[in-house]
Every structure is written in C-alpha cells, then in structure tokens.
C-alpha cells in the first residue's frame, strides 16, 4: 500500500507541472504490478481523462522496436550486422566519399560548426555497417532537416496526403545520401536519428513490405500488442484516445494531435524507424517484458545478450544494439544490468533483469515546450519508487 501511495503521489504530482498527461505500467517477474493514469487528453477542456486505452507518441522509444525488427531479420540470416549499409540501401553510398561538417541543431535548426581539425577529412559511406548504425557509431550527423527535403508540409492526420510515403522516402534517401558525416565510422558516438531512419528502411526492404506491415508481422502480431501502430488516425483510432503533443508553430502551424510530433518522421509520411509509433503504456511494458523473459516469439536467440550489453565500451556513451545500457543517467537507480530507452515527447521504457522489473512511463511533456529538466526528474523518481520496493521484497500480489 505504501508503494502504491508513493507511486500515485509521484504520478499525480507530475500533472500538470511535468506534462498534462501521464501513464505508467510496471511489471515484475512477468506479472503486472502497478498501472496508473493522470491528467487529460484535452487539458484545456478537461473532458477526456487519460486512461488505459490512451495512446502516446513514443518518439525515440520507436527505435527499440525498429532495432528489434532488424535483429529479428538478422537472427534469421536475412541481413548481417557487418553488412555495409549501402548494400541494402544503395542511395546511401552512391555519392562516394563525403566530407565532414557539424550537422544541424535540432532545436534551433542552425548549422553546427565543423571542427577545425576535420575540414579536410573525407568519409567513405561504403565503410558504414549496420552494427555502426545500431550503436550510433556510424559517423552520421545526429540530425538534419530531412522533412524540408521530403516534400511539402503534410496535411492534418484526418486528411489525405497528396504525396505518397514512397515519394517522400525517395526524396529523403537522396538527401541522406548527400549529407556530410560528423566523424569516421566506429571512432565516436553520435546519437543519430538519420541512422535509425535507415534502419526502418532496411527492415521494410529486407522484409519485402512497407515498415508498418513489417512491424506488425515481426512484433505487434507475435506479441499481441494491439495498440502499437503508426498513423493512429488512419488506423482507425479516435482522437479522443490519442494524447496530443506540441503546438508546432514553425512548420505545420497546428498542434500535433493524432500525428507524430517529430518533424522528420512527419515529413516522411509518419512512418520511420527513429520515431512515429504510438501505443499504450500497457503494451509498451509488455514489449519490455518480452525482452526481459527472452520471449521465444521474438526469435532473437543470437542477439539476446549482445543487444543489451555495452558495445561502445571505449566511447562516450553506453549502447547495446538499439538499447541504452548502464551507465546511463535515466537508468539510475536500477542495477548494472538494466537497459532502456527514452523518447523526446517524455516517454521511456526500462528493463532491470536483476530485479525482473519493467517500467513503461509515457507522457506528453512537450505539450508546453521542450525543457527536459522536469521529465528527467520524474523518470528518476519513478525508478526509485519501484527499485526500492523490489529490494524490500515488495511486488505484485
């Protein structure tokens, strides 16, 4: 009772100071332990409360789903982690060697400076492998305004887009194949949305069907995650079930409600490997439980250990294959075996094998802006409540 009271106090206290909508699903030893919801889908009118069926924009938590789909294909020897990216996506390597720059700041949209000692460098994109991409060591820039290259501003989610997803992606791949690198492959860590755009395209091409269909067949249907979807309005979800995010005044000129918050994912038609998935907290947690329990339905026998152990030991971040691993700030105070991922909209999924603990925390903390401080504190508070309770021998009754 004390654990539940503490958890409810943390969640309710986060509304509206952290986000107008919060949902949490906690599982221990494969069993549901605690679920709670606070806030409103429509915080101005307060007509629709957040609940069990509320869908959140997962943002970069989408990356672990895309990585899982890729690893599933690799487990079946349909692709190899050490294959060059250009073998499956020739648009990426067609340019030949490219120079170095600083990329673009995702918040200001301004070019970042090129390090003075790298102005003469050239990088051969043919050297970049899928292992580099999955661990964010490809040397690709973290971010570029791909959405500006992919076509006009997409219409609201309940209107038909005159530009097809295929056409948007064709333009985007041409642009990604021109962008300069920020480092040489394998030498540095640079968290890259561009890399996971390529992961999503690789899954679609190797599976032989569009990414939503590949994700459905490889993950959603196998695990029964019925709410996991791209393009929720087109998939038949009502807006009353979808938690809105930021008011996009710079590009779309509307609040993002029923459409992905991330500009690049939106510009790609709402379907991408780095962002774009929506789901409930319950289904995100069940995905974490599948990893925790090494669910045979995932068919990841060859990668279950390497995916969640540090593959970037000598670099500035700890990364497995798709997952963040310890030491990572948001994984404190979990065990040294813990792994997880966060999303820019205020989402996170963590798995602690030592405690057999899974925590999915979903919010729309970008509703009022992009200051990350409050969500960082909320994640740590939630993790502390359930880690300390587990250590005290408390768990699902």
C-alpha distance (Angstrom), angle and dihedral (degrees) to the residues before:
residue distance angle dihedral
X1 . . .
X2 3.80 . .
X3 3.81 91.5 .
X4 3.78 91.6 50.1
X5 3.80 91.7 47.5
X6 3.81 91.6 50.2
X7 3.80 92.1 47.2
X8 3.81 93.1 48.0
X9 3.81 90.0 49.1
X10 3.82 91.3 52.4
X11 3.81 93.6 47.0
X12 3.79 96.4 44.2
X13 3.78 90.5 44.2
X14 3.79 89.8 57.8
X15 3.83 91.6 64.2
X16 2.95 117.1 117.6
X17 3.81 100.1 -13.0
X18 3.83 93.8 68.0
X19 3.81 101.2 19.7
X20 3.81 138.6 -20.5
X21 3.83 90.4 -123.6
X22 3.82 129.4 40.7
X23 3.81 132.4 171.8
X24 3.80 129.8 176.4
X25 3.80 134.2 -174.3
X26 3.81 119.9 -174.2
X27 3.81 125.9 -173.0
X28 3.79 129.9 -177.1
X29 3.81 127.0 -168.4
X30 3.80 89.0 -5.7
X31 3.81 94.5 -56.4
X32 3.83 128.5 107.7
X33 3.80 110.8 -105.3
X34 3.79 111.4 167.7
X35 3.80 136.3 3.8
X36 3.77 126.5 174.7
X37 3.77 138.8 166.5
X38 3.77 130.4 -162.8
X39 3.77 136.6 177.9
X40 3.76 134.8 19.8
X41 3.77 137.5 -65.1
X42 3.83 85.7 -142.6
X43 3.82 104.3 34.8
X44 3.82 94.7 -179.1
X45 3.81 96.9 55.4
X46 3.85 97.7 23.3
X47 3.79 92.8 -149.5
X48 3.81 100.1 128.7
X49 3.82 117.8 47.4
X50 3.78 120.9 -152.8
X51 3.79 111.1 -102.2
X52 3.78 148.6 156.7
X53 3.83 92.7 -62.3
X54 3.82 97.2 46.7
X55 3.80 114.0 124.4
X56 3.79 120.4 -143.6
X57 3.79 130.5 -162.7
X58 3.82 101.6 -111.1
X59 3.83 94.8 -159.3
X60 3.82 109.5 -176.3
X61 3.79 93.5 -0.6
X62 3.82 79.1 80.7
X63 3.81 86.2 74.0
X64 3.81 93.8 71.1
X65 3.80 90.1 52.2
X66 3.81 90.5 50.2
X67 3.81 91.4 46.2
X68 3.81 90.5 49.1
X69 3.81 91.1 52.2
X70 3.81 90.2 48.6
X71 3.81 92.5 48.6
X72 3.78 90.1 48.6
X73 3.82 88.8 57.7
X74 3.81 90.4 45.2
X75 3.80 90.1 49.9
X76 3.81 87.2 58.1
X77 3.86 90.3 48.6
X78 3.79 92.8 -113.9
X79 3.79 90.3 125.6
X80 3.82 133.8 9.8
X81 3.79 125.2 -136.3
X82 3.80 90.5 -132.9
X83 3.80 94.5 51.2
X84 3.80 113.7 114.2
X85 3.79 113.4 -103.0
X86 3.79 89.4 -130.3
X87 3.78 91.6 62.7
X88 3.79 92.0 69.0
X89 3.81 97.2 25.1
X90 3.83 105.6 36.0
X91 3.82 90.7 175.3
X92 3.80 87.5 70.9
X93 3.83 96.5 59.3
X94 3.80 100.6 29.6
X95 3.81 93.7 97.9
X96 3.79 95.2 62.3
X97 3.82 120.3 -142.8
X98 3.80 115.0 1.9
X99 3.78 132.2 -164.9
X100 3.80 132.8 -117.6
X101 3.78 130.6 -97.6
X102 3.80 136.3 154.2
X103 3.79 99.9 -100.5
X104 3.82 121.9 -134.3
X105 3.81 129.6 -63.4
X106 3.84 107.6 -114.6
X107 3.81 92.9 -147.9
X108 3.82 102.1 44.4
X109 3.84 97.2 25.5
X110 3.80 87.3 -136.6
X111 3.84 123.7 135.6
X112 3.79 113.8 -102.4
X113 3.80 119.7 -132.4
X114 3.79 121.4 -92.7
X115 3.83 112.1 -122.9
X116 3.78 106.6 -107.2
X117 3.80 93.3 -130.1
X118 3.82 92.0 56.9
X119 3.79 103.2 52.1
X120 3.81 91.8 104.9
X121 3.81 96.9 44.2
X122 3.77 122.4 115.2
X123 3.80 125.2 -167.0
X124 3.78 124.7 -156.5
X125 3.83 107.1 -138.8
X126 3.79 87.8 -155.2
X127 3.82 87.8 74.6
X128 3.81 94.2 61.5
X129 3.81 113.5 102.7
X130 3.78 132.3 -169.5
X131 3.81 89.0 -108.1
X132 3.81 88.1 60.1
X133 3.79 91.2 49.5
X134 3.81 95.9 47.1
X135 3.83 91.4 50.8
X136 3.83 95.1 42.0
X137 3.82 91.8 -117.1
X138 3.81 96.6 115.0
X139 3.81 94.5 106.7
X140 3.80 89.4 -121.8
X141 3.78 116.6 143.0
X142 3.79 114.3 -97.1
X143 3.81 93.0 -125.4
X144 3.79 145.4 0.3
X145 3.78 132.3 172.0
X146 3.79 93.7 -97.0
X147 3.81 89.8 156.2
X148 3.81 89.5 67.1
X149 3.83 89.3 56.7
X150 3.80 97.5 43.2
X151 3.80 99.4 67.9
X152 3.80 141.3 -81.4
X153 3.79 124.5 -29.0
X154 3.81 106.8 -69.4
X155 3.81 116.8 -117.3
X156 3.82 122.4 -112.7
X157 3.81 113.4 -69.5
X158 3.80 94.7 -102.0
X159 3.83 91.9 57.3
X160 3.79 128.6 75.7
X161 3.81 115.9 -103.8
X162 3.82 109.7 -131.1
X163 3.83 88.9 -151.7
X164 3.80 116.1 70.2
X165 3.78 122.9 -129.3
X166 3.81 88.5 -118.2
X167 3.80 92.0 55.6
X168 3.78 92.1 47.2
X169 3.78 90.8 50.2
X170 3.82 93.0 47.5
X171 3.80 90.1 56.6
X172 3.81 91.8 43.8
X173 3.81 94.2 51.9
X174 3.78 90.5 50.1
X175 3.82 88.7 53.5
X176 3.82 94.5 45.9
X177 3.80 87.5 51.2
X178 3.81 89.1 58.8
X179 3.80 101.1 44.1
X180 3.78 116.5 106.8
X181 3.79 122.2 -120.1
X182 3.81 125.7 -113.2
X183 3.84 95.9 -150.0
X184 3.78 142.7 0.9
X185 3.81 117.2 -84.0
X186 3.79 114.9 -88.2
X187 3.80 96.2 8.6
X188 3.81 104.2 88.9
X189 3.80 142.0 19.3
X190 3.81 116.3 -116.0
X191 3.80 115.8 164.1
X192 3.80 101.6 -130.0
X193 3.77 130.3 -166.6
X194 3.81 87.3 -175.8
X195 3.79 90.4 63.0
X196 3.79 93.4 54.2
X197 3.79 91.2 47.6
X198 3.81 83.8 62.5
X199 3.83 91.4 46.8
X200 3.81 90.1 56.3
X201 3.80 91.6 49.0
X202 3.82 90.6 47.8
X203 3.81 91.1 53.9
X204 3.81 90.9 51.0
X205 3.79 94.7 47.0
X206 3.78 96.9 44.5
X207 3.80 92.7 44.0
X208 3.78 90.5 46.7
X209 3.81 97.2 -131.1
X210 3.83 136.1 79.9
X211 3.80 115.6 -73.9
X212 3.84 96.1 -104.7
X213 3.81 90.4 54.9
X214 3.81 92.1 44.5
X215 3.81 91.8 49.7
X216 3.78 90.7 47.9
X217 3.80 93.6 51.3
X218 3.81 97.6 40.4
X219 3.83 100.1 41.2
X220 3.79 118.8 -3.0
X221 3.81 100.0 53.5
X222 3.80 94.7 36.0
X223 3.82 92.5 55.0
X224 3.80 97.8 31.4
X225 3.81 93.8 -119.4
X226 3.77 93.9 159.8
X227 3.81 97.0 174.8
X228 3.81 96.7 51.5
X229 3.80 107.2 110.0
X230 3.77 148.9 139.5
X231 3.82 116.7 -132.3
X232 3.81 96.4 17.5
X233 3.82 96.5 -169.1
X234 3.81 91.9 51.7
X235 3.82 87.3 47.1
X236 3.81 89.7 59.5
X237 3.82 100.8 -100.6
X238 3.80 113.5 142.4
X239 3.77 117.9 -124.3
X240 3.80 89.4 -120.9
X241 3.82 86.7 70.7
X242 3.83 95.4 47.0
X243 3.79 119.8 83.5
X244 3.84 111.0 -136.5
X245 3.78 123.6 -133.1
X246 3.80 135.4 -165.7
X247 3.79 129.4 -8.5
X248 3.83 100.5 -115.9
X249 3.80 103.6 -149.5
X250 3.81 97.4 158.6
X251 3.80 100.9 58.8
X252 3.81 119.2 -0.2
X253 3.79 97.4 29.9
X254 3.82 93.7 -141.0
X255 3.78 142.6 77.6
X256 3.80 112.6 -86.6
X257 3.78 103.4 -116.2
X258 3.77 117.8 155.2
X259 3.80 91.3 -0.7
X260 3.78 132.4 85.3
X261 3.80 115.7 -86.1
X262 3.82 95.5 -145.3
X263 3.81 109.6 93.8
X264 3.79 95.8 -146.0
X265 3.79 93.7 49.5
X266 3.81 89.3 48.0
X267 3.79 91.2 49.1
X268 3.80 89.1 52.6
X269 3.79 90.4 58.3
X270 3.81 95.4 -90.1
X271 3.80 93.3 -69.8
X272 3.82 119.4 104.8
X273 3.78 143.0 126.8
X274 3.79 96.6 -119.9
X275 3.84 98.3 50.6
X276 3.78 140.7 -12.2
X277 3.80 107.1 91.8
X278 3.82 122.2 121.0
X279 3.82 126.3 -165.3
X280 3.79 144.8 143.2
X281 3.79 121.9 -91.5
X282 3.81 88.4 -113.6
X283 3.81 93.6 58.9
X284 3.81 93.8 43.1
X285 3.82 88.7 53.6
X286 3.81 91.2 48.3
X287 3.81 88.7 54.5
X288 3.82 88.1 53.9
X289 3.81 89.9 49.1
X290 3.81 89.3 53.7
X291 3.80 89.2 57.0
X292 3.81 92.5 43.6
X293 3.81 93.2 50.5
X294 3.82 92.9 40.2
X295 3.77 87.7 -124.1
X296 3.83 108.5 -149.2
X297 3.80 89.6 -142.0
X298 3.81 88.1 73.4
X299 3.82 90.5 58.6
X300 3.80 95.3 -150.1
X301 3.81 99.7 136.9
X302 3.81 94.3 137.8
X303 3.81 95.1 49.8
X304 3.80 108.2 32.3
X305 3.81 93.0 106.2
X306 3.80 103.0 32.1
X307 3.81 92.6 47.8
X308 3.80 91.8 62.2
X309 3.82 100.8 35.9
X310 3.78 125.9 82.9
X311 3.81 112.2 -83.8
X312 3.83 94.2 171.3
X313 3.80 101.3 56.8
X314 3.81 97.3 149.6
X315 3.80 96.9 43.4
X316 3.80 135.5 78.9
X317 3.81 98.6 -92.5
X318 3.79 136.8 42.8
X319 3.81 111.5 -121.6
X320 3.75 136.2 165.2
X321 3.79 122.1 -173.7
X322 3.78 100.6 -54.5
X323 3.81 94.7 -25.4
X324 3.78 133.1 94.0
X325 3.81 109.8 -128.3
X326 3.78 135.6 -171.3
X327 2.98 131.3 -33.3
X328 3.82 91.9 48.1
X329 3.81 125.2 130.5
X330 3.80 99.4 -126.3
X331 3.83 91.9 48.2
X332 3.79 91.4 65.5
X333 3.02 126.2 136.1
X334 3.81 91.1 26.1
X335 3.80 124.9 100.9
X336 3.80 126.9 -79.0
X337 3.82 88.1 -101.7
X338 3.82 94.9 57.2
X339 3.78 122.8 118.5
X340 3.79 135.4 177.4
X341 3.78 147.7 131.2
X342 3.79 138.8 -119.3
X343 3.79 133.1 -145.0
X344 3.79 129.2 -144.4
X345 3.82 93.9 -124.6
X346 3.82 88.6 63.9
X347 3.78 102.2 -86.3
X348 3.80 132.1 134.0
X349 3.78 142.9 170.8
X350 3.81 122.7 -163.7
X351 3.79 132.0 -178.5
X352 3.81 123.1 -165.5
X353 3.82 109.6 -171.7
X354 3.81 94.0 -173.7
X355 3.79 91.0 58.9
X356 3.84 93.7 30.3
X357 3.79 84.4 -127.9
X358 3.83 129.1 151.0
X359 3.81 123.1 -176.2
X360 3.81 124.6 -175.7
X361 3.79 112.6 -173.1
X362 3.81 116.9 -178.1
X363 3.80 126.3 -177.0
X364 3.80 139.6 151.4
X365 3.79 94.8 -131.2
X366 3.85 91.3 156.3
X367 3.82 90.8 67.2
X368 3.81 90.7 101.0
X369 3.81 98.7 25.7
X370 3.78 144.6 -59.0
X371 3.82 107.7 -74.5
X372 3.85 104.4 135.8
X373 3.79 99.4 -164.1
X374 3.80 99.2 90.4
X375 3.81 96.6 48.6
X376 3.81 91.3 48.9
X377 3.79 89.6 57.3
X378 3.81 93.4 45.6
X379 3.80 92.2 53.1
X380 3.78 92.2 51.6
X381 3.81 92.6 46.7
X382 3.82 91.9 51.4
X383 3.80 93.2 46.6
X384 3.81 91.0 49.1
X385 3.81 93.4 52.2
X386 3.80 94.8 54.3
X387 3.80 98.4 34.7
X388 3.79 91.6 53.9
X389 3.82 91.8 44.6
X390 3.80 91.4 51.6
X391 3.79 90.7 48.7
X392 3.81 88.1 53.1
X393 3.78 90.2 55.6
X394 3.79 95.1 -104.3
X395 3.79 119.1 138.7
X396 3.79 144.3 129.2
X397 3.78 113.1 -25.0
